[in-house]
Amino acid sequence: METKNEAPSRGRPQSERLHRSIMAAAVEVLAEVGFDALSVAEVARRAGSTPPAIYRRFPGKTELVTAALREELSLIGFDVPDLGSLRAELLMWTRSVAQALTPERLRIIAALFLASRQDPIPTESLGAHLQSVAVPAWRMVLDRARDRGEIGSLPAAYELIGQVAPAVIVNAALMLRPQDEATLVSLVDAILMPALRASPEPISTASRWNDHD
């Protein structure tokens, strides 16, 4: 139930505790039942609140889920410090991707993609946020390696190379295979390092990096 100091409208200060409870409950229900089956009533029940209290904050289910995803994804960080070598930084970056893609988050990703034809907004929000945190970190790792002379100019497919680690990790999770350290090391040594050190080709997509400068 709402506390006495909670605002009856979205325009007034809200209870931070209740807000956090609602966000956590929305993520929990989304991971369990998916977007289509998620109900505001169930989110309210788990948050110890009521549907009207949620609707005063969010116009509908899409806005509720989008806000909950934004807060959940704000916990994800892909920042990689300067470790002095491309291999060390790729290992750290790959580990950070594996840690970020928890089973709960993978269930959420799968659920949103299934529901995207009916309501693409949550999926678009998810993709945009992941892109905004993952791409700059990947760019920074490659720029440092280039400055150190470990790689030449970036290969034309560097954007695709950056998608390999998340794809392998997601595939392993979907196939119920454990993501152990040996797999991540092999991913870096057998795939990422050779691909990045391949003979460079003309970079037709260089302007995409500039969008993030």
N, C-alpha and C positions, 0 to 999 in steps of 0.2 A: 504494500500500500504506500501511497505517497505520504511524505512527512509534512508537517504543518508549514514548514518554511519553503515548500516547493511552490513554484509559480504555476498558476492555472493557465498560462499562455506561453507560447514560444518566445514572446518578446521580452519576457522578464528573466532574471537569473534563474538557472535551473539547478537542481540538486546534482552535484558532480558524482556523488556516490550512486544515485539512481541511474544517471547517464551511463556510467561504467558498467553497471549491472545489465542494463538493456543491451549495450554493445556486446558484452560477453555472451549473453543469452542468445542474441541473434546469430553470432558466429557458431555457437554450439549447435543450435537447431539447424542451421544451414548445412553444417557438416554431417548431421545425422540424417536429414530427410530431403535435402536439396531445396532448390528455390521454389519450385512449383508447389510442393507440399508444405512449405513453411507458412505458419499462420502467426499473425500478430498476437492472437490470444495466447498461443503457447509461449511465445517470446515473453509476453507480459507475465505469464504465470511463473516462468523460471527466474525472471528478474525481480519477482516479488512486487509487481506493479499491476496496472490494469491497461486494457487496450486503449481507453480514452487518453490515458497519460502518455502513451506512445504516439497516438495520433496528434496530440498537441505539439509533439516535437517533430514528427515526420508525416508528410501528407499521405504516404502509402507504403506498401511493402518494398517497392523498388528503392525508395529513398532511404528507408531503414536499413536495408541490406547494403546499399552503396556506402552509407556512412559507417556501418560496422566493418565493412571490408577496408575502408580507408584507414580506420584506426588499427585494425589488425595488421595491415601491411606496413603501417608506419613503424612497426616493431622490427621489420626486416632491414638489415643493413648489409651492403656488399662492399663496404670500404676496405681496401687492401693497402696497408702501409708499405713503404719502400723497404723491401727485404734484400735488395742488392742483386737479385737474379730473377729472370723471367720464370724459371721453373718453380722457385719458391713461391712467387706471387700467384702463379697459376694454381698451385696446390691449395693455397689459402682461399683463392677465389672459388675454386671448385668445392672446397669444404663448406664455404659459406652458403653456396647454392644448395648443397645437400642438407645443411642444417635448416635452411629457410623453408624447404619443401617438406614440411612435416606431414605425416599421414592425414591429419585433420585438414591442413591446407590443400593437400592434393584432392581430398574428397570434395572440398569446396570448389576447386577449379573444375573438376569433372562435372559437378552438379550445375555450375553456371554455364558451362558449354552446352550441356543438354538442354538447358532452358533458354539459350540465347536466341533462338528463333522467335520465341514468344516475347521476350524482353531482353534485348541486347545490352541495355545500359550497365548492369552490374559487371558483365564480362568486359565491356569496353573500359570501365573504370579500373578493373583489375589489371588488364593488359597495359593500360597507360601508366599505372603506378609502377608496375614491375619494370617497365621499360625505363622509367625515369630514374630508378635507383640502380638497375643492373648495367645499363649501357655506359653511363659515365665511369663506373668502376672498371669495366672492361677496357674502355678507352684509355684510362689512366695507366693500367697495367701495360698496355701495348706501347703507349707513348714513352714510358720509362724504359722499356726494353729497347726501343728504337734509339733513345738518347744514349743508352749504354753501349750501343753497337751490337746487341744480341740478335736483332733482326734488322733487315733493311727496310725499305718502304713496305707498308702493309700490303699483304696479298689482297687481290680483288675480292676474295670471298671472306674477308675478315669478319663481316657481320654474321655470316652463316656459321663460321667457326665458333663464334661466341655463343651460338645457340646449341652447340653440340652437347655441352655438359648438362644443361637443364633437360634436354631431350633424353639423354641416356639415363639420368637420375629418375625422371618421371616414368620412363619405360620400365626400369627395374622395379619401381614401386608398384606399377600396375601389374607386373608379372609376379609380384610377391617375393622378389629376390632381395636379400639384405644388401644394403649399400655400405660395404666395408671399406676400410682405408686402402686395401690392396686394389680394389676396383678404381678408386679415385686416382691413385698413383698411375695405374695403367692408362687411364683416360688421358692424363696429362702427358705421360711419356710416349705413348703409342699413337695418340691422335692429335692433341692440341699443339705440342711442341713441333712435331714434323710439319704440320699444316702451316703454322705460323712462320717456319723457317724455309718453306718452299720458295722457289724462284718467284719473285714478285711479277705480277702482270700489271698492265695499266689499270689504275683504280677508277672505275666508272662511277662508283657510288661515294666518292670522297665528300661530296657536298652534304651527305647525310650526317657525317661527323660534325660538320660545321654548324648544324642546327643545334648541337648541344654545347657549343663553345660559349 
